[in-house]
């Protein structure tokens, strides 16, 4: 994400840091996310025990971010851009990848 911002690109960042969690956490996008950029950051709601930041050693809170939300964010970026894009995304493949069914 930092390289994309440096190159002036837009995009969607999936953060494991839950909404409302402390900004002092190592994964907080407010602390280490892209600075002054057009990146859209998607964050999950906190699951029990992760109110101050997801501390699991495996994909936990981030699994709540839906593929449909990522697609919607990308569509918003593409629609607001003056650049041309060719985007192909197979939602079923993304769902399979997300749940380890590939």
Buried (B, 14 or more C-beta within 10 A) or exposed (E): BEEBBEEEBBBBBBBBBBEEBEEEBEBBBBEBBBEEBBBBBBBBEBBEEBEBBBEEEEEBBBEBBBBEBBBBBBEEBEEEEEEEEEEEEEEEEBBEEBEEEE
